[in-house]
Amino acid sequence: MDGEYSVEKMPYTNFKAIMLKWLFIALLITTITSTMLSLINFIEIFEIGYLILLIVSSLLEIVFVILLALKLSKLSIKSAKRYFIIYSIINGITLSLWIQMVAPLASILAFGLTCAYFGLLYTIEKYTNFDFSPIGKICLSVLPILIIGYIILYFLQSSIMYYVIIFLDLIIFSGMTLYDLQKARIMYEEAEYHEVESAALLSALELYLDFINIFIDILSVIADGC
């Protein structure tokens, strides 16, 4: 022996447990933050500036999540967890603004439906051998078109186009969820033993983003029907 030794990688079940734990923690923090802030009537406080506040907070959130996704694998585990928690709080703040503008009471029903739907997607991925990577790539390529659709919708205010975009968005992030769930396994297999926990956190972040987007889509449909 020349003094070298191998370190055993944690089992995939442990990796998945870490991933799901941090997904739950992030959603819990976001839920608590958005619920508490929803009690404050920001629309009445900011009035005309409310829309500007909403747009700015949304843009800051997008910038933060891009930076987080790029740096998460390079950060220490402690720092990665801290930034994930900070992002969950920021997202909770932004969601509270959206909820107040749409329908605060409908958010409870939307959250429950999102949990059930997310569980269905998790079950589909777990018990099928289908390769979701082509679907994931298609969904990623369609995202820029969807963003353009939202911009056009803002100026046209078309009810038909509104539902088309919402359901298209739901389909895209359903595909992204299936892809990200499957990609988590691939990330685990490709990660070295010292990279496994970081890979689990990155997988949790991607699933967290999928969950939030699906929640917003379901909330939009429910709120429009109220």
N, C-alpha and C positions, 0 to 999 in steps of 0.2 A: 504494500500500500504506500502511496506517495503523499499521504496526508489529505487527499481529496475526499470529499464525502458529498452525498446528494441529500437534498432536503425534499421531503415528500410534499407534493401539492395537496392542499385541502380538497376533500371530496366535492363533487359538483353539488350535492345536496346542501353542503355548508355554504357554497358560493351563492346558490339560489336563495338560501335563508337570509344571507346578508343583503342581497339585492332586494328581496321583498320587504325586509325589515326597514331599509332606508326609504323605500317607496312609501311605506305606511307612515314613517316618521315625517317625511316631507309633506305628505297629504294632510296629516294631522296638524302640523304647524300652519300650513296654508289655510286650513279650515278654521282653526282657532283665530288666526289673525284676521281673516276676511269677515268672520262672524262678529268679532268685537268691533271692528271698524265700521261694519254695516249699521251699527247702532248710532253712528254719527251721521247726521244729514249733510253730507258734503255738497249735494246739489244746491241746497238752500244757502250754505255758507259761501260757496264760490260762485254760484249763479252762472253768469256768462262764461267765466273762466273755468268752469267744470270740465267742458269738453277738451280744453287745452291741457288741463291737469291730467286727464285720462290719456290723451295722446302721448304726452311727455313721459308719463309713468310706463306706458306700454313700450315706448321706444327704449327707455332705460332698461327695462326688463329684457328686451330682445338682445341688446348689447351685452348685458351681464351674462345671459345664458350662453351666448356665443363664446365669450371669453372663458367661461367656466368649462364648457365642453372641450375647448382647445387645451386648457391647462390642467384639467382634472387629473389626467394620467401622470402629469409631471409633478404634482404637488405631493407633499407628505400626506399620509392617511388622515392625520389630525387636521391639517389645513383643508383638505378636500371635504371633510365632514363639516367643518366650520362654514366654508363657502356655500355648501349645499343647503345648510340651515338658513344662512343669510338670504339665499335666493328664494327659498320657500316663503320667507317672511315678505320679501319684496313682491313675490307673486300674489301673496295673500292681500297685500295692499291694493295692487292693481285689480284683482278680482272683486274686492269690495266695491270699487268704483263702478265696475261693469254691472255687478249685481244690483246696485242702487239705481242704475240707469235703466235696467231691464225690468226685473221683477224679483224683489228680495224673497218673497214667500215661495216662489216657484223654484228657487235654488235648492231647497231641501229635497223636493221631488226629483229634480234634475240630478242631484248628487246620488241619490239612491238608485236611480235608473242607470247612471254611469257606472256605479260599482257593479251592478248586475251585468251590464253589457261587457264591462272589462273582464269580469269573471268568465263570461261566455267565450271571449276571445282567448283568454288564458287556457281554458279547457280545450278549445279547438286546436291550438298550437301544441298542447301537451300530448294529445291523443291522436295526432295525425303525423304522417311522415312526409307530408307535402313540403316542397321547397318553396318558401315564401320570399326568397331573395329577388326573383324577377318582379314580383308584386311590389316589394319595397323600393326597387329602383324606379319602377314606373311612377309610384306615388311621389318619390323625391323629385322626379322630372316635371311632374304636374304642379307641384307647389308654387313655383313662380307664376304660372298662369292663374292659379287660384288667387294669389295676392293681387294680381292685376284686376281680376274679377271683382274683388272687394272694393278696390278703388273706383271702378266704373259704377258699381252698385251705389256707392256713396253719392254720386252725382245724379244717377238716373232715378233712384228710389223706386225700383220696380219690384212689386211683390212676388211676381213669378220668378224673376231672376234671383231674388232673395232666397227663396226655397231651393232653387237649383244649386246655388252656391253653398248653402248650408248642408244640404244632403251630399253634395260632392265632397265637401270638407270632411264630413263624417265618414264617407267611404274611404277617403285618402288616409285618414288617421286610424281607421280600423285596419287597413292594410299595413300601415306603419307599425302599429302595435304588434300584429302577427310577425312582422319582419324583425322587430326589435326583440321580441321574446325569443325568436329562433337565433338571432344574432348573439344573444347573451351566452348561449351554449358555445358558439364559435369563439367568442372572446375568451371564455373560460379555457377552452382547449388550446388556444394560441398563447395564452398568458403564461409567463414564468411564475414560479411559486411565489416570488415576492411582488408580483403584479396582480395577483388574483383579487385582492380586496379592492384595489383601485378599479379594476375591471367591473367588479360588482357594483361599485358606486356609480360608475359611468352608465352601466346598464339601467340602474335605478333612475338616474336622471333622465334618460331617454324615455323610459316607460312613464315617468312622472309627467313629462311634457305631452306625451300621447294622451294620458288620462285627462289633463287639464283642457286640451283642445277638444276632446270628445265631450267633456262636461259643458264647455261653452256652446258647442253645437246643439246639444240636447236642451240646454237652458234656453237658447234662442228660439227653438221650436215651441217649447212649452210656454214661454213668456208671450210669444206672438199669438198663442191660442187662448191666453187668459183674458 
